[in-house]
Amino acid sequence: MQTPTPDQIDARINAHRRLLVALIAYIARDEKGLAFLEGLLCDTEIVSDHEEDPGIEPDSGFAAQQIGDEEMRAIVKAALARARATAAP
């Protein structure tokens, strides 16, 4: 098996993200689904602001959690924006 190039990995990650946004936008059409997704925007797996001081330079685990949390929120926000834009008037 050939090792994928960084460009191939990026393309696959972008495809997964587009698929997730489309699926989440579909879920947002339902009242319960929308409430669930809006709850995700308030939820966090990491501490925010200065609730826990990671020190001058946060360790890699703290930084990775923050990046993942931000990406999850970005995906949900993109999906909600798409759902609102395509909603029937």
DASUL-V727316 format. One record per residue. N is the residue number from 1. OMEGA is omega as a letter, one per 30 degrees, with the letter a starting at -180 (* if undefined). BURIAL is I if it has 24 or more other ideal C-beta (glycine too) atoms within 12 Angstrom, else O. Layout:
((N | OMEGA | BURIAL) (N | OMEGA | BURIAL))
This chain:
((1 | a | O) (2 | l | O) (3 | a | O) (4 | l | O) (5 | l | O) (6 | l | O) (7 | l | O) (8 | l | O) (9 | l | O) (10 | a | O) (11 | l | O) (12 | l | O) (13 | l | O) (14 | l | O) (15 | l | O) (16 | a | O) (17 | l | O) (18 | l | O) (19 | l | O) (20 | l | O) (21 | l | I) (22 | l | O) (23 | a | O) (24 | l | I) (25 | l | I) (26 | l | O) (27 | a | I) (28 | l | I) (29 | a | O) (30 | a | O) (31 | a | O) (32 | l | O) (33 | l | O) (34 | l | O) (35 | l | O) (36 | a | O) (37 | l | I) (38 | l | O) (39 | l | O) (40 | l | I) (41 | l | I) (42 | a | O) (43 | l | O) (44 | l | O) (45 | a | O) (46 | l | O) (47 | a | O) (48 | l | O) (49 | a | O) (50 | a | O) (51 | l | O) (52 | a | O) (53 | a | O) (54 | a | O) (55 | a | O) (56 | l | O) (57 | a | O) (58 | l | O) (59 | a | O) (60 | l | O) (61 | l | O) (62 | a | O) (63 | a | O) (64 | l | O) (65 | a | O) (66 | l | O) (67 | l | O) (68 | l | O) (69 | l | O) (70 | l | O) (71 | l | O) (72 | l | I) (73 | l | I) (74 | l | O) (75 | a | I) (76 | l | I) (77 | l | O) (78 | l | I) (79 | l | I) (80 | l | I) (81 | l | O) (82 | l | I) (83 | l | I) (84 | a | O) (85 | a | O) (86 | a | O) (87 | l | O) (88 | a | O) (89 | * | O))
